[in-house]
Amino acid sequence: MKLEGEPSLEQIDDYDNNESPQKRRTVRLVVLGLIIMGIAYAFIEYSYSTPSDYVGTPENPGIDTSKR
């Protein structure tokens, strides 16, 4: 069932690998930007989320991890 005024697939600009070079470049830049943002986020998350080596509380000192 085709609605009135609805384009067929052949009338759509992007159908069957007929994208414009500008549109392809834009999609590639968006994907590349998201990958770079993901790498930056992973690096920051890894760098600043290292747990402390201290085991225990002030009341129960726990294990001393300092080297003498």
PDBQT receptor file of N, H, CA, C and O in Angstrom, charges set to zero:
ATOM      1  N   MET A   1       0.846  -1.175   0.000  1.00  0.00    +0.000 N 
ATOM      2  CA  MET A   1       0.000   0.000   0.000  1.00  0.00    +0.000 C 
ATOM      3  C   MET A   1       0.890   1.236   0.000  1.00  0.00    +0.000 C 
ATOM      4  O   MET A   1       1.684   1.423   0.922  1.00  0.00    +0.000 OA
ATOM      5  N   LYS A   2       0.774   2.058  -0.990  1.00  0.00    +0.000 N 
ATOM      6  H   LYS A   2       0.129   1.907  -1.739  1.00  0.00    +0.000 HD
ATOM      7  CA  LYS A   2       1.572   3.271  -1.115  1.00  0.00    +0.000 C 
ATOM      8  C   LYS A   2       0.701   4.482  -0.795  1.00  0.00    +0.000 C 
ATOM      9  O   LYS A   2      -0.373   4.674  -1.364  1.00  0.00    +0.000 OA
ATOM     10  N   LEU A   3       1.202   5.289   0.136  1.00  0.00    +0.000 N 
ATOM     11  H   LEU A   3       2.075   5.132   0.598  1.00  0.00    +0.000 HD
ATOM     12  CA  LEU A   3       0.474   6.499   0.492  1.00  0.00    +0.000 C 
ATOM     13  C   LEU A   3       0.696   7.560  -0.576  1.00  0.00    +0.000 C 
ATOM     14  O   LEU A   3       1.693   7.528  -1.297  1.00  0.00    +0.000 OA
ATOM     15  N   GLU A   4      -0.218   8.478  -0.670  1.00  0.00    +0.000 N 
ATOM     16  H   GLU A   4      -1.028   8.504  -0.084  1.00  0.00    +0.000 HD
ATOM     17  CA  GLU A   4      -0.107   9.534  -1.657  1.00  0.00    +0.000 C 
ATOM     18  C   GLU A   4       1.059  10.462  -1.311  1.00  0.00    +0.000 C 
ATOM     19  O   GLU A   4       1.157  10.941  -0.181  1.00  0.00    +0.000 OA
ATOM     20  N   GLY A   5       1.927  10.711  -2.264  1.00  0.00    +0.000 N 
ATOM     21  H   GLY A   5       1.847  10.322  -3.182  1.00  0.00    +0.000 HD
ATOM     22  CA  GLY A   5       3.061  11.595  -2.049  1.00  0.00    +0.000 C 
ATOM     23  C   GLY A   5       4.272  10.914  -1.429  1.00  0.00    +0.000 C 
ATOM     24  O   GLY A   5       5.306  11.554  -1.235  1.00  0.00    +0.000 OA
ATOM     25  N   GLU A   6       4.162   9.629  -1.114  1.00  0.00    +0.000 N 
ATOM     26  H   GLU A   6       3.322   9.109  -1.272  1.00  0.00    +0.000 HD
ATOM     27  CA  GLU A   6       5.281   8.907  -0.514  1.00  0.00    +0.000 C 
ATOM     28  C   GLU A   6       6.267   8.502  -1.612  1.00  0.00    +0.000 C 
ATOM     29  O   GLU A   6       5.858   7.906  -2.609  1.00  0.00    +0.000 OA
ATOM     30  N   PRO A   7       7.562   8.815  -1.448  1.00  0.00    +0.000 N 
ATOM     31  CA  PRO A   7       8.537   8.467  -2.495  1.00  0.00    +0.000 C 
ATOM     32  C   PRO A   7       8.824   6.965  -2.520  1.00  0.00    +0.000 C 
ATOM     33  O   PRO A   7       8.753   6.292  -1.492  1.00  0.00    +0.000 OA
ATOM     34  N   SER A   8       9.142   6.462  -3.680  1.00  0.00    +0.000 N 
ATOM     35  H   SER A   8       9.200   7.009  -4.515  1.00  0.00    +0.000 HD
ATOM     36  CA  SER A   8       9.568   5.066  -3.782  1.00  0.00    +0.000 C 
ATOM     37  C   SER A   8      11.049   5.002  -3.431  1.00  0.00    +0.000 C 
ATOM     38  O   SER A   8      11.709   6.036  -3.332  1.00  0.00    +0.000 OA
ATOM     39  N   LEU A   9      11.572   3.797  -3.242  1.00  0.00    +0.000 N 
ATOM     40  H   LEU A   9      11.036   2.957  -3.322  1.00  0.00    +0.000 HD
ATOM     41  CA  LEU A   9      12.982   3.667  -2.870  1.00  0.00    +0.000 C 
ATOM     42  C   LEU A   9      13.907   4.274  -3.915  1.00  0.00    +0.000 C 
ATOM     43  O   LEU A   9      14.925   4.872  -3.566  1.00  0.00    +0.000 OA
ATOM     44  N   GLU A  10      13.571   4.131  -5.176  1.00  0.00    +0.000 N 
ATOM     45  H   GLU A  10      12.744   3.646  -5.460  1.00  0.00    +0.000 HD
ATOM     46  CA  GLU A  10      14.426   4.664  -6.240  1.00  0.00    +0.000 C 
ATOM     47  C   GLU A  10      14.473   6.194  -6.224  1.00  0.00    +0.000 C 
ATOM     48  O   GLU A  10      15.421   6.784  -6.742  1.00  0.00    +0.000 OA
ATOM     49  N   GLN A  11      13.476   6.836  -5.644  1.00  0.00    +0.000 N 
ATOM     50  H   GLN A  11      12.706   6.358  -5.223  1.00  0.00    +0.000 HD
ATOM     51  CA  GLN A  11      13.441   8.295  -5.596  1.00  0.00    +0.000 C 
ATOM     52  C   GLN A  11      14.218   8.856  -4.405  1.00  0.00    +0.000 C 
ATOM     53  O   GLN A  11      14.479  10.058  -4.359  1.00  0.00    +0.000 OA
ATOM     54  N   ILE A  12      14.587   8.024  -3.455  1.00  0.00    +0.000 N 
ATOM     55  H   ILE A  12      14.375   7.047  -3.492  1.00  0.00    +0.000 HD
ATOM     56  CA  ILE A  12      15.332   8.486  -2.292  1.00  0.00    +0.000 C 
ATOM     57  C   ILE A  12      16.803   8.636  -2.681  1.00  0.00    +0.000 C 
ATOM     58  O   ILE A  12      17.376   7.751  -3.317  1.00  0.00    +0.000 OA
ATOM     59  N   ASP A  13      17.407   9.760  -2.296  1.00  0.00    +0.000 N 
ATOM     60  H   ASP A  13      16.941  10.478  -1.780  1.00  0.00    +0.000 HD
ATOM     61  CA  ASP A  13      18.780  10.074  -2.701  1.00  0.00    +0.000 C 
ATOM     62  C   ASP A  13      19.796   9.035  -2.252  1.00  0.00    +0.000 C 
ATOM     63  O   ASP A  13      20.744   8.750  -2.985  1.00  0.00    +0.000 OA
ATOM     64  N   ASP A  14      19.622   8.462  -1.067  1.00  0.00    +0.000 N 
ATOM     65  H   ASP A  14      18.852   8.693  -0.472  1.00  0.00    +0.000 HD
ATOM     66  CA  ASP A  14      20.625   7.569  -0.497  1.00  0.00    +0.000 C 
ATOM     67  C   ASP A  14      20.403   6.099  -0.824  1.00  0.00    +0.000 C 
ATOM     68  O   ASP A  14      21.104   5.247  -0.279  1.00  0.00    +0.000 OA
ATOM     69  N   TYR A  15      19.476   5.780  -1.673  1.00  0.00    +0.000 N 
ATOM     70  H   TYR A  15      18.906   6.472  -2.116  1.00  0.00    +0.000 HD
ATOM     71  CA  TYR A  15      19.163   4.380  -1.952  1.00  0.00    +0.000 C 
ATOM     72  C   TYR A  15      20.220   3.756  -2.857  1.00  0.00    +0.000 C 
ATOM     73  O   TYR A  15      20.658   4.375  -3.827  1.00  0.00    +0.000 OA
ATOM     74  N   ASP A  16      20.623   2.545  -2.542  1.00  0.00    +0.000 N 
ATOM     75  H   ASP A  16      20.267   2.042  -1.754  1.00  0.00    +0.000 HD
ATOM     76  CA  ASP A  16      21.519   1.733  -3.375  1.00  0.00    +0.000 C 
ATOM     77  C   ASP A  16      22.874   2.405  -3.608  1.00  0.00    +0.000 C 
ATOM     78  O   ASP A  16      23.321   2.524  -4.749  1.00  0.00    +0.000 OA
ATOM     79  N   ASN A  17      23.533   2.848  -2.518  1.00  0.00    +0.000 N 
ATOM     80  H   ASN A  17      23.169   2.752  -1.591  1.00  0.00    +0.000 HD
ATOM     81  CA  ASN A  17      24.872   3.460  -2.560  1.00  0.00    +0.000 C 
ATOM     82  C   ASN A  17      24.946   4.715  -3.428  1.00  0.00    +0.000 C 
ATOM     83  O   ASN A  17      25.954   4.931  -4.101  1.00  0.00    +0.000 OA
ATOM     84  N   ASN A  18      23.932   5.522  -3.429  1.00  0.00    +0.000 N 
ATOM     85  H   ASN A  18      23.113   5.347  -2.883  1.00  0.00    +0.000 HD
ATOM     86  CA  ASN A  18      23.947   6.765  -4.193  1.00  0.00    +0.000 C 
ATOM     87  C   ASN A  18      24.119   7.984  -3.297  1.00  0.00    +0.000 C 
ATOM     88  O   ASN A  18      23.604   9.057  -3.610  1.00  0.00    +0.000 OA
ATOM     89  N   GLU A  19      24.841   7.831  -2.176  1.00  0.00    +0.000 N 
ATOM     90  H   GLU A  19      25.259   6.959  -1.922  1.00  0.00    +0.000 HD
ATOM     91  CA  GLU A  19      25.038   8.956  -1.271  1.00  0.00    +0.000 C 
ATOM     92  C   GLU A  19      25.974   9.976  -1.908  1.00  0.00    +0.000 C 
ATOM     93  O   GLU A  19      26.811   9.643  -2.748  1.00  0.00    +0.000 OA
ATOM     94  N   SER A  20      25.813  11.209  -1.492  1.00  0.00    +0.000 N 
ATOM     95  H   SER A  20      25.133  11.480  -0.810  1.00  0.00    +0.000 HD
ATOM     96  CA  SER A  20      26.718  12.244  -1.981  1.00  0.00    +0.000 C 
ATOM     97  C   SER A  20      28.059  12.112  -1.259  1.00  0.00    +0.000 C 
ATOM     98  O   SER A  20      28.102  11.618  -0.132  1.00  0.00    +0.000 OA
ATOM     99  N   PRO A  21      29.154  12.546  -1.890  1.00  0.00    +0.000 N 
ATOM    100  CA  PRO A  21      30.462  12.476  -1.219  1.00  0.00    +0.000 C 
ATOM    101  C   PRO A  21      30.490  13.266   0.088  1.00  0.00    +0.000 C 
ATOM    102  O   PRO A  21      31.162  12.869   1.040  1.00  0.00    +0.000 OA
ATOM    103  N   GLN A  22      29.768  14.371   0.135  1.00  0.00    +0.000 N 
ATOM    104  H   GLN A  22      29.222  14.693  -0.639  1.00  0.00    +0.000 HD
ATOM    105  CA  GLN A  22      29.725  15.178   1.352  1.00  0.00    +0.000 C 
ATOM    106  C   GLN A  22      29.047  14.405   2.483  1.00  0.00    +0.000 C 
ATOM    107  O   GLN A  22      29.492  14.476   3.628  1.00  0.00    +0.000 OA
ATOM    108  N   LYS A  23      27.985  13.675   2.181  1.00  0.00    +0.000 N 
ATOM    109  H   LYS A  23      27.623  13.617   1.251  1.00  0.00    +0.000 HD
ATOM    110  CA  LYS A  23      27.279  12.904   3.194  1.00  0.00    +0.000 C 
ATOM    111  C   LYS A  23      28.155  11.751   3.697  1.00  0.00    +0.000 C 
ATOM    112  O   LYS A  23      28.176  11.474   4.897  1.00  0.00    +0.000 OA
ATOM    113  N   ARG A  24      28.869  11.086   2.807  1.00  0.00    +0.000 N 
ATOM    114  H   ARG A  24      28.853  11.311   1.833  1.00  0.00    +0.000 HD
ATOM    115  CA  ARG A  24      29.790  10.017   3.217  1.00  0.00    +0.000 C 
ATOM    116  C   ARG A  24      30.879  10.565   4.131  1.00  0.00    +0.000 C 
ATOM    117  O   ARG A  24      31.205   9.955   5.149  1.00  0.00    +0.000 OA
ATOM    118  N   ARG A  25      31.443  11.720   3.767  1.00  0.00    +0.000 N 
ATOM    119  H   ARG A  25      31.178  12.215   2.940  1.00  0.00    +0.000 HD
ATOM    120  CA  ARG A  25      32.499  12.338   4.566  1.00  0.00    +0.000 C 
ATOM    121  C   ARG A  25      31.968  12.715   5.950  1.00  0.00    +0.000 C 
ATOM    122  O   ARG A  25      32.655  12.528   6.954  1.00  0.00    +0.000 OA
ATOM    123  N   THR A  26      30.756  13.240   5.999  1.00  0.00    +0.000 N 
ATOM    124  H   THR A  26      30.197  13.391   5.183  1.00  0.00    +0.000 HD
ATOM    125  CA  THR A  26      30.158  13.614   7.276  1.00  0.00    +0.000 C 
ATOM    126  C   THR A  26      29.968  12.393   8.174  1.00  0.00    +0.000 C 
ATOM    127  O   THR A  26      30.278  12.446   9.364  1.00  0.00    +0.000 OA
ATOM    128  N   VAL A  27      29.469  11.309   7.622  1.00  0.00    +0.000 N 
ATOM    129  H   VAL A  27      29.217  11.265   6.655  1.00  0.00    +0.000 HD
ATOM    130  CA  VAL A  27      29.274  10.090   8.406  1.00  0.00    +0.000 C 
ATOM    131  C   VAL A  27      30.615   9.562   8.909  1.00  0.00    +0.000 C 
ATOM    132  O   VAL A  27      30.722   9.154  10.066  1.00  0.00    +0.000 OA
ATOM    133  N   ARG A  28      31.623   9.566   8.067  1.00  0.00    +0.000 N 
ATOM    134  H   ARG A  28      31.536   9.898   7.127  1.00  0.00    +0.000 HD
ATOM    135  CA  ARG A  28      32.961   9.100   8.483  1.00  0.00    +0.000 C 
ATOM    136  C   ARG A  28      33.526   9.976   9.589  1.00  0.00    +0.000 C 
ATOM    137  O   ARG A  28      34.125   9.463  10.535  1.00  0.00    +0.000 OA
ATOM    138  N   LEU A  29      33.346  11.291   9.488  1.00  0.00    +0.000 N 
ATOM    139  H   LEU A  29      32.859  11.707   8.720  1.00  0.00    +0.000 HD
ATOM    140  CA  LEU A  29      33.849  12.190  10.523  1.00  0.00    +0.000 C 
ATOM    141  C   LEU A  29      33.123  11.986  11.845  1.00  0.00    +0.000 C 
ATOM    142  O   LEU A  29      33.741  12.041  12.908  1.00  0.00    +0.000 OA
ATOM    143  N   VAL A  30      31.824  11.754  11.786  1.00  0.00    +0.000 N 
ATOM    144  H   VAL A  30      31.322  11.710  10.923  1.00  0.00    +0.000 HD
ATOM    145  CA  VAL A  30      31.062  11.507  13.012  1.00  0.00    +0.000 C 
ATOM    146  C   VAL A  30      31.534  10.215  13.677  1.00  0.00    +0.000 C 
ATOM    147  O   VAL A  30      31.743  10.179  14.889  1.00  0.00    +0.000 OA
ATOM    148  N   VAL A  31      31.701   9.160  12.887  1.00  0.00    +0.000 N 
ATOM    149  H   VAL A  31      31.531   9.190  11.902  1.00  0.00    +0.000 HD
ATOM    150  CA  VAL A  31      32.162   7.886  13.448  1.00  0.00    +0.000 C 
ATOM    151  C   VAL A  31      33.564   8.033  14.016  1.00  0.00    +0.000 C 
ATOM    152  O   VAL A  31      33.834   7.544  15.113  1.00  0.00    +0.000 OA
ATOM    153  N   LEU A  32      34.455   8.690  13.299  1.00  0.00    +0.000 N 
ATOM    154  H   LEU A  32      34.235   9.088  12.408  1.00  0.00    +0.000 HD
ATOM    155  CA  LEU A  32      35.820   8.907  13.783  1.00  0.00    +0.000 C 
ATOM    156  C   LEU A  32      35.814   9.744  15.065  1.00  0.00    +0.000 C 
ATOM    157  O   LEU A  32      36.557   9.444  16.000  1.00  0.00    +0.000 OA
ATOM    158  N   GLY A  33      34.992  10.780  15.115  1.00  0.00    +0.000 N 
ATOM    159  H   GLY A  33      34.389  11.023  14.356  1.00  0.00    +0.000 HD
ATOM    160  CA  GLY A  33      34.889  11.604  16.320  1.00  0.00    +0.000 C 
ATOM    161  C   GLY A  33      34.402  10.812  17.515  1.00  0.00    +0.000 C 
ATOM    162  O   GLY A  33      34.912  10.986  18.622  1.00  0.00    +0.000 OA
ATOM    163  N   LEU A  34      33.417   9.940  17.310  1.00  0.00    +0.000 N 
ATOM    164  H   LEU A  34      33.003   9.799  16.411  1.00  0.00    +0.000 HD
ATOM    165  CA  LEU A  34      32.914   9.118  18.410  1.00  0.00    +0.000 C 
ATOM    166  C   LEU A  34      33.970   8.126  18.897  1.00  0.00    +0.000 C 
ATOM    167  O   LEU A  34      34.077   7.873  20.097  1.00  0.00    +0.000 OA
ATOM    168  N   ILE A  35      34.741   7.572  17.980  1.00  0.00    +0.000 N 
ATOM    169  H   ILE A  35      34.654   7.779  17.005  1.00  0.00    +0.000 HD
ATOM    170  CA  ILE A  35      35.819   6.655  18.379  1.00  0.00    +0.000 C 
ATOM    171  C   ILE A  35      36.871   7.396  19.192  1.00  0.00    +0.000 C 
ATOM    172  O   ILE A  35      37.335   6.884  20.210  1.00  0.00    +0.000 OA
ATOM    173  N   ILE A  36      37.250   8.586  18.762  1.00  0.00    +0.000 N 
ATOM    174  H   ILE A  36      36.873   9.003  17.935  1.00  0.00    +0.000 HD
ATOM    175  CA  ILE A  36      38.252   9.382  19.489  1.00  0.00    +0.000 C 
ATOM    176  C   ILE A  36      37.721   9.771  20.867  1.00  0.00    +0.000 C 
ATOM    177  O   ILE A  36      38.458   9.713  21.851  1.00  0.00    +0.000 OA
ATOM    178  N   MET A  37      36.455  10.163  20.946  1.00  0.00    +0.000 N 
ATOM    179  H   MET A  37      35.857  10.210  20.147  1.00  0.00    +0.000 HD
ATOM    180  CA  MET A  37      35.872  10.495  22.247  1.00  0.00    +0.000 C 
ATOM    181  C   MET A  37      35.839   9.275  23.165  1.00  0.00    +0.000 C 
ATOM    182  O   MET A  37      36.076   9.398  24.367  1.00  0.00    +0.000 OA
ATOM    183  N   GLY A  38      35.550   8.112  22.611  1.00  0.00    +0.000 N 
ATOM    184  H   GLY A  38      35.358   8.012  21.635  1.00  0.00    +0.000 HD
ATOM    185  CA  GLY A  38      35.544   6.884  23.401  1.00  0.00    +0.000 C 
ATOM    186  C   GLY A  38      36.920   6.536  23.936  1.00  0.00    +0.000 C 
ATOM    187  O   GLY A  38      37.058   6.122  25.087  1.00  0.00    +0.000 OA
ATOM    188  N   ILE A  39      37.938   6.703  23.104  1.00  0.00    +0.000 N 
ATOM    189  H   ILE A  39      37.826   7.040  22.169  1.00  0.00    +0.000 HD
ATOM    190  CA  ILE A  39      39.313   6.450  23.540  1.00  0.00    +0.000 C 
ATOM    191  C   ILE A  39      39.708   7.425  24.636  1.00  0.00    +0.000 C 
ATOM    192  O   ILE A  39      40.306   7.027  25.635  1.00  0.00    +0.000 OA
ATOM    193  N   ALA A  40      39.376   8.706  24.457  1.00  0.00    +0.000 N 
ATOM    194  H   ALA A  40      38.890   9.029  23.645  1.00  0.00    +0.000 HD
ATOM    195  CA  ALA A  40      39.702   9.707  25.474  1.00  0.00    +0.000 C 
ATOM    196  C   ALA A  40      38.986   9.405  26.786  1.00  0.00    +0.000 C 
ATOM    197  O   ALA A  40      39.585   9.499  27.857  1.00  0.00    +0.000 OA
ATOM    198  N   TYR A  41      37.715   9.044  26.705  1.00  0.00    +0.000 N 
ATOM    199  H   TYR A  41      37.228   8.967  25.835  1.00  0.00    +0.000 HD
ATOM    200  CA  TYR A  41      36.952   8.714  27.917  1.00  0.00    +0.000 C 
ATOM    201  C   TYR A  41      37.554   7.498  28.619  1.00  0.00    +0.000 C 
ATOM    202  O   TYR A  41      37.693   7.495  29.842  1.00  0.00    +0.000 OA
ATOM    203  N   ALA A  42      37.911   6.470  27.856  1.00  0.00    +0.000 N 
ATOM    204  H   ALA A  42      37.799   6.473  26.863  1.00  0.00    +0.000 HD
ATOM    205  CA  ALA A  42      38.498   5.262  28.455  1.00  0.00    +0.000 C 
ATOM    206  C   ALA A  42      39.838   5.583  29.117  1.00  0.00    +0.000 C 
ATOM    207  O   ALA A  42      40.134   5.072  30.198  1.00  0.00    +0.000 OA
ATOM    208  N   PHE A  43      40.646   6.422  28.478  1.00  0.00    +0.000 N 
ATOM    209  H   PHE A  43      40.406   6.837  27.600  1.00  0.00    +0.000 HD
ATOM    210  CA  PHE A  43      41.939   6.802  29.050  1.00  0.00    +0.000 C 
ATOM    211  C   PHE A  43      41.755   7.574  30.352  1.00  0.00    +0.000 C 
ATOM    212  O   PHE A  43      42.433   7.292  31.340  1.00  0.00    +0.000 OA
ATOM    213  N   ILE A  44      40.849   8.538  30.360  1.00  0.00    +0.000 N 
ATOM    214  H   ILE A  44      40.299   8.767  29.557  1.00  0.00    +0.000 HD
ATOM    215  CA  ILE A  44      40.606   9.330  31.567  1.00  0.00    +0.000 C 
ATOM    216  C   ILE A  44      40.037   8.448  32.671  1.00  0.00    +0.000 C 
ATOM    217  O   ILE A  44      40.457   8.544  33.824  1.00  0.00    +0.000 OA
ATOM    218  N   GLU A  45      39.088   7.594  32.324  1.00  0.00    +0.000 N 
ATOM    219  H   GLU A  45      38.747   7.516  31.387  1.00  0.00    +0.000 HD
ATOM    220  CA  GLU A  45      38.492   6.701  33.309  1.00  0.00    +0.000 C 
ATOM    221  C   GLU A  45      39.550   5.765  33.910  1.00  0.00    +0.000 C 
ATOM    222  O   GLU A  45      39.553   5.532  35.118  1.00  0.00    +0.000 OA
ATOM    223  N   TYR A  46      40.423   5.244  33.091  1.00  0.00    +0.000 N 
ATOM    224  H   TYR A  46      40.421   5.434  32.109  1.00  0.00    +0.000 HD
ATOM    225  CA  TYR A  46      41.469   4.342  33.559  1.00  0.00    +0.000 C 
ATOM    226  C   TYR A  46      42.496   5.087  34.416  1.00  0.00    +0.000 C 
ATOM    227  O   TYR A  46      42.954   4.569  35.435  1.00  0.00    +0.000 OA
ATOM    228  N   SER A  47      42.849   6.296  34.000  1.00  0.00    +0.000 N 
ATOM    229  H   SER A  47      42.477   6.717  33.173  1.00  0.00    +0.000 HD
ATOM    230  CA  SER A  47      43.890   7.058  34.697  1.00  0.00    +0.000 C 
ATOM    231  C   SER A  47      43.456   7.541  36.078  1.00  0.00    +0.000 C 
ATOM    232  O   SER A  47      44.262   7.547  37.009  1.00  0.00    +0.000 OA
ATOM    233  N   TYR A  48      42.208   7.943  36.222  1.00  0.00    +0.000 N 
ATOM    234  H   TYR A  48      41.554   7.938  35.466  1.00  0.00    +0.000 HD
ATOM    235  CA  TYR A  48      41.766   8.575  37.451  1.00  0.00    +0.000 C 
ATOM    236  C   TYR A  48      40.890   7.693  38.341  1.00  0.00    +0.000 C 
ATOM    237  O   TYR A  48      40.350   8.182  39.333  1.00  0.00    +0.000 OA
ATOM    238  N   SER A  49      40.738   6.432  38.022  1.00  0.00    +0.000 N 
ATOM    239  H   SER A  49      41.178   6.035  37.216  1.00  0.00    +0.000 HD
ATOM    240  CA  SER A  49      39.893   5.591  38.851  1.00  0.00    +0.000 C 
ATOM    241  C   SER A  49      40.675   4.451  39.494  1.00  0.00    +0.000 C 
ATOM    242  O   SER A  49      40.101   3.409  39.812  1.00  0.00    +0.000 OA
ATOM    243  N   THR A  50      41.978   4.636  39.688  1.00  0.00    +0.000 N 
ATOM    244  H   THR A  50      42.445   5.482  39.430  1.00  0.00    +0.000 HD
ATOM    245  CA  THR A  50      42.762   3.592  40.334  1.00  0.00    +0.000 C 
ATOM    246  C   THR A  50      42.479   3.602  41.832  1.00  0.00    +0.000 C 
ATOM    247  O   THR A  50      42.490   4.662  42.457  1.00  0.00    +0.000 OA
ATOM    248  N   PRO A  51      42.229   2.450  42.403  1.00  0.00    +0.000 N 
ATOM    249  CA  PRO A  51      41.930   2.396  43.834  1.00  0.00    +0.000 C 
ATOM    250  C   PRO A  51      43.189   2.612  44.670  1.00  0.00    +0.000 C 
ATOM    251  O   PRO A  51      44.306   2.388  44.205  1.00  0.00    +0.000 OA
ATOM    252  N   SER A  52      42.990   3.044  45.888  1.00  0.00    +0.000 N 
ATOM    253  H   SER A  52      42.082   3.225  46.265  1.00  0.00    +0.000 HD
ATOM    254  CA  SER A  52      44.093   3.243  46.808  1.00  0.00    +0.000 C 
ATOM    255  C   SER A  52      44.642   1.894  47.250  1.00  0.00    +0.000 C 
ATOM    256  O   SER A  52      43.898   0.918  47.338  1.00  0.00    +0.000 OA
ATOM    257  N   ASP A  53      45.931   1.837  47.526  1.00  0.00    +0.000 N 
ATOM    258  H   ASP A  53      46.536   2.630  47.454  1.00  0.00    +0.000 HD
ATOM    259  CA  ASP A  53      46.548   0.595  47.993  1.00  0.00    +0.000 C 
ATOM    260  C   ASP A  53      46.301   0.359  49.477  1.00  0.00    +0.000 C 
ATOM    261  O   ASP A  53      46.594  -0.722  49.989  1.00  0.00    +0.000 OA
ATOM    262  N   TYR A  54      45.775   1.340  50.160  1.00  0.00    +0.000 N 
ATOM    263  H   TYR A  54      45.537   2.218  49.745  1.00  0.00    +0.000 HD
ATOM    264  CA  TYR A  54      45.561   1.214  51.597  1.00  0.00    +0.000 C 
ATOM    265  C   TYR A  54      44.390   0.286  51.879  1.00  0.00    +0.000 C 
ATOM    266  O   TYR A  54      43.305   0.438  51.319  1.00  0.00    +0.000 OA
ATOM    267  N   VAL A  55      44.630  -0.670  52.754  1.00  0.00    +0.000 N 
ATOM    268  H   VAL A  55      45.512  -0.794  53.209  1.00  0.00    +0.000 HD
ATOM    269  CA  VAL A  55      43.578  -1.611  53.146  1.00  0.00    +0.000 C 
ATOM    270  C   VAL A  55      43.315  -1.409  54.628  1.00  0.00    +0.000 C 
ATOM    271  O   VAL A  55      44.194  -1.648  55.457  1.00  0.00    +0.000 OA
ATOM    272  N   GLY A  56      42.120  -0.975  54.960  1.00  0.00    +0.000 N 
ATOM    273  H   GLY A  56      41.406  -0.781  54.287  1.00  0.00    +0.000 HD
ATOM    274  CA  GLY A  56      41.777  -0.782  56.364  1.00  0.00    +0.000 C 
ATOM    275  C   GLY A  56      41.168   0.584  56.619  1.00  0.00    +0.000 C 
ATOM    276  O   GLY A  56      40.951   1.376  55.702  1.00  0.00    +0.000 OA
ATOM    277  N   THR A  57      40.898   0.835  57.901  1.00  0.00    +0.000 N 
ATOM    278  H   THR A  57      41.074   0.192  58.646  1.00  0.00    +0.000 HD
ATOM    279  CA  THR A  57      40.341   2.104  58.344  1.00  0.00    +0.000 C 
ATOM    280  C   THR A  57      41.224   2.647  59.454  1.00  0.00    +0.000 C 
ATOM    281  O   THR A  57      42.089   1.921  59.944  1.00  0.00    +0.000 OA
ATOM    282  N   PRO A  58      41.041   3.893  59.871  1.00  0.00    +0.000 N 
ATOM    283  CA  PRO A  58      41.854   4.403  60.972  1.00  0.00    +0.000 C 
ATOM    284  C   PRO A  58      41.687   3.585  62.256  1.00  0.00    +0.000 C 
ATOM    285  O   PRO A  58      42.637   3.453  63.028  1.00  0.00    +0.000 OA
ATOM    286  N   GLU A  59      40.493   3.036  62.491  1.00  0.00    +0.000 N 
ATOM    287  H   GLU A  59      39.722   3.143  61.864  1.00  0.00    +0.000 HD
ATOM    288  CA  GLU A  59      40.275   2.233  63.704  1.00  0.00    +0.000 C 
ATOM    289  C   GLU A  59      40.929   0.851  63.586  1.00  0.00    +0.000 C 
ATOM    290  O   GLU A  59      41.481   0.341  64.561  1.00  0.00    +0.000 OA
ATOM    291  N   ASN A  60      40.869   0.253  62.411  1.00  0.00    +0.000 N 
ATOM    292  H   ASN A  60      40.421   0.666  61.618  1.00  0.00    +0.000 HD
ATOM    293  CA  ASN A  60      41.472  -1.055  62.139  1.00  0.00    +0.000 C 
ATOM    294  C   ASN A  60      42.461  -0.883  60.981  1.00  0.00    +0.000 C 
ATOM    295  O   ASN A  60      42.072  -0.981  59.818  1.00  0.00    +0.000 OA
ATOM    296  N   PRO A  61      43.728  -0.629  61.291  1.00  0.00    +0.000 N 
ATOM    297  CA  PRO A  61      44.689  -0.256  60.260  1.00  0.00    +0.000 C 
ATOM    298  C   PRO A  61      44.822  -1.283  59.116  1.00  0.00    +0.000 C 
ATOM    299  O   PRO A  61      45.104  -0.877  57.989  1.00  0.00    +0.000 OA
ATOM    300  N   GLY A  62      44.640  -2.537  59.347  1.00  0.00    +0.000 N 
ATOM    301  H   GLY A  62      44.411  -2.867  60.263  1.00  0.00    +0.000 HD
ATOM    302  CA  GLY A  62      44.716  -3.498  58.271  1.00  0.00    +0.000 C 
ATOM    303  C   GLY A  62      46.141  -3.806  57.882  1.00  0.00    +0.000 C 
ATOM    304  O   GLY A  62      47.013  -3.897  58.746  1.00  0.00    +0.000 OA
ATOM    305  N   ILE A  63      46.395  -3.967  56.600  1.00  0.00    +0.000 N 
ATOM    306  H   ILE A  63      45.687  -3.893  55.898  1.00  0.00    +0.000 HD
ATOM    307  CA  ILE A  63      47.712  -4.372  56.090  1.00  0.00    +0.000 C 
ATOM    308  C   ILE A  63      48.501  -3.137  55.707  1.00  0.00    +0.000 C 
ATOM    309  O   ILE A  63      47.995  -2.246  55.026  1.00  0.00    +0.000 OA
ATOM    310  N   ASP A  64      49.732  -3.095  56.149  1.00  0.00    +0.000 N 
ATOM    311  H   ASP A  64      50.143  -3.820  56.703  1.00  0.00    +0.000 HD
ATOM    312  CA  ASP A  64      50.627  -1.995  55.765  1.00  0.00    +0.000 C 
ATOM    313  C   ASP A  64      51.281  -2.356  54.440  1.00  0.00    +0.000 C 
ATOM    314  O   ASP A  64      52.033  -3.327  54.363  1.00  0.00    +0.000 OA
ATOM    315  N   THR A  65      51.003  -1.586  53.403  1.00  0.00    +0.000 N 
ATOM    316  H   THR A  65      50.393  -0.797  53.465  1.00  0.00    +0.000 HD
ATOM    317  CA  THR A  65      51.546  -1.872  52.075  1.00  0.00    +0.000 C 
ATOM    318  C   THR A  65      52.773  -1.039  51.760  1.00  0.00    +0.000 C 
ATOM    319  O   THR A  65      53.329  -1.170  50.669  1.00  0.00    +0.000 OA
ATOM    320  N   SER A  66      53.215  -0.188  52.674  1.00  0.00    +0.000 N 
ATOM    321  H   SER A  66      52.763  -0.082  53.560  1.00  0.00    +0.000 HD
ATOM    322  CA  SER A  66      54.400   0.626  52.405  1.00  0.00    +0.000 C 
ATOM    323  C   SER A  66      55.659  -0.219  52.527  1.00  0.00    +0.000 C 
ATOM    324  O   SER A  66      55.757  -1.109  53.372  1.00  0.00    +0.000 OA
ATOM    325  N   LYS A  67      56.627   0.086  51.651  1.00  0.00    +0.000 N 
ATOM    326  H   LYS A  67      56.547   0.809  50.964  1.00  0.00    +0.000 HD
ATOM    327  CA  LYS A  67      57.889  -0.654  51.675  1.00  0.00    +0.000 C 
ATOM    328  C   LYS A  67      58.835   0.033  52.648  1.00  0.00    +0.000 C 
ATOM    329  O   LYS A  67      58.870   1.261  52.729  1.00  0.00    +0.000 OA
ATOM    330  N   ARG A  68      59.605  -0.770  53.388  1.00  0.00    +0.000 N 
ATOM    331  H   ARG A  68      59.576  -1.767  53.322  1.00  0.00    +0.000 HD
ATOM    332  CA  ARG A  68      60.546  -0.200  54.363  1.00  0.00    +0.000 C 
ATOM    333  C   ARG A  68      61.937  -0.335  53.874  1.00  0.00    +0.000 C 
ATOM    334  O   ARG A  68      62.873   0.084  54.554  1.00  0.00    +0.000 OA
TER     335      ARG A  68
